[in-house]
């Protein structure tokens, strides 16, 4: 069965929640039993992106698990780099905020990665359709945070962002 990355990761999350999964190879086998084809390398990346951890269960056995509270799920910095590199098209400072622009419909992906990654100075994010506002603590400052995020995205901080207008101007005669 052909499944999307999101569907596969959702199913992995369900498996880790309900079954004792002791290894990545076991997870590959469980997915295959449900008709979901995935390599161990793919499962490894999925587990990293999901923030999976290894825990000890009664009896001393180890099992893969997802932290119960979303706040405990911390995405690694490499995941954030990939997300910013793929989806951030512009970064600018606006008062006490860093503003990140993405293609339409993609802001939530970047905001989620930011929320799950510990970045010094980032207090939180608010995402719209193609724009993210990043609240920054005063002690770190927007210049430092915007420079760090732009570096991860492989782009330069822009002095100001303007919404592009899709409306046509009408000429007066």
C-alpha positions in Angstrom: 0.0 0.0 0.0 1.3 3.5 -0.9 1.2 5.8 2.1 2.4 9.3 2.5 5.1 10.3 5.0 2.5 11.9 7.2 0.3 8.7 7.2 3.3 6.5 7.9 4.5 8.7 10.8 0.9 8.8 12.2 0.8 5.0 12.1 4.3 4.8 13.7 3.0 7.0 16.5 0.0 4.8 17.1 2.2 1.7 17.1 4.6 3.2 19.7 1.7 4.2 21.8 0.0 0.8 21.8 2.7 -1.8 21.2 6.1 -2.6 22.8 8.5 -1.8 19.9 12.1 -2.6 20.8 13.9 -1.7 17.6 13.7 0.0 14.3 13.8 -3.3 12.5 10.9 -4.5 14.5 9.0 -1.4 13.5 9.8 -2.0 9.8 8.4 -5.5 10.2 5.2 -4.2 12.0 4.7 -1.7 9.2 5.2 -4.3 6.5 2.6 -6.6 8.2 0.1 -3.7 7.6 1.2 -3.4 4.0 3.3 -0.2 4.6 6.7 -0.4 2.9 9.5 1.4 4.6 13.2 0.9 4.9 15.0 1.1 8.2 16.7 4.3 7.1 13.2 5.8 6.5 11.9 4.6 9.8 15.0 6.1 11.5 14.3 9.5 10.0 10.6 9.2 10.9 11.5 8.4 14.5 13.9 11.4 14.6 11.3 13.8 13.2 8.7 12.4 15.7 11.0 13.0 18.6 11.0 9.3 19.6 13.0 8.3 22.6 14.2 5.0 24.0 12.7 4.1 27.5 13.1 1.2 29.9 9.9 -0.7 30.6 9.2 -3.0 33.5 11.5 -6.0 33.3 14.4 -3.9 32.1 13.6 -4.2 28.4 14.0 -1.1 26.2 11.3 0.2 23.9 10.8 3.1 21.5 8.3 5.7 22.7 7.0 9.2 22.0 7.0 11.7 24.9 3.4 12.0 26.2 3.3 15.8 26.4 3.9 17.7 23.1 6.1 20.1 25.0 8.5 17.2 25.8 8.9 16.4 22.1 12.0 18.3 20.9 12.9 18.2 17.3 16.6 18.0 16.6 18.3 21.1 15.2 19.0 19.2 11.9 15.3 18.7 11.3 14.7 22.5 11.8 17.5 23.2 9.3 15.9 20.9 6.7 12.5 22.5 7.3 13.8 26.1 7.2 15.9 25.3 4.1 12.9 23.9 2.3 10.1 26.2 3.3 11.4 29.6 4.5 11.6 32.0 1.6 12.2 35.2 3.5 13.0 36.3 7.1 12.8 39.8 8.5 12.6 41.7 11.8 9.5 43.6 12.7 9.8 45.3 16.1 10.0 42.6 18.7 9.2 39.8 16.2 10.9 37.8 13.6 8.7 37.3 10.6 9.2 34.2 8.4 7.5 33.9 5.0 6.8 30.5 3.4 4.9 29.4 0.3 1.1 29.4 0.8 -0.1 26.7 3.1 3.3 25.9 4.6 3.7 28.2 7.6 2.4 25.6 10.1 5.1 23.2 9.1 7.9 25.7 9.9 6.1 26.9 13.1 5.7 23.4 14.4 9.4 22.7 13.8 10.3 25.9 15.6 8.0 25.1 18.5 9.5 21.7 18.9 13.2 22.8 18.8 14.9 24.5 21.6 16.3 27.8 20.2 17.7 30.3 22.7 15.5 33.4 22.6 12.4 32.0 20.9 9.4 32.3 23.2 6.7 31.0 20.7 5.2 31.2 17.3 2.0 32.2 15.6 1.4 30.8 12.1 -1.0 31.9 9.4 -1.1 30.5 5.9 2.2 31.8 4.6 3.6 33.9 7.5 5.0 33.1 10.9 5.5 35.6 13.7 8.2 34.5 16.1 8.1 36.1 19.5 11.6 36.7 20.8 12.8 37.3 24.3 14.4 40.7 25.0 17.5 39.3 26.5 18.5 37.6 23.2 17.0 40.0 20.7 15.4 39.8 17.3 18.6 40.5 15.4 20.4 37.5 16.9 17.4 35.2 16.4 16.7 36.3 12.9 20.4 35.9 11.9 20.4 32.4 13.4 17.2 31.4 11.6 18.4 32.9 8.3 21.7 31.1 8.6 19.8 27.8 9.1 17.6 28.5 6.1 20.5 29.5 3.9 19.0 33.0 3.2 19.7 36.5 4.2 17.6 38.6 6.6 15.6 41.1 4.6 15.1 44.6 6.0 11.3 44.4 5.6 8.7 42.2 4.1 5.7 43.4 2.2 2.7 41.3 1.3 2.4 40.9 -2.5 -0.8 42.2 -3.8 -2.8 40.1 -6.2 -5.3 42.9 -6.9 -4.9 44.9 -10.1 -4.8 48.6 -10.0 -7.4 50.4 -12.1 -6.3 53.3 -14.2 -8.2 56.5 -13.9 -9.1 58.3 -17.0 
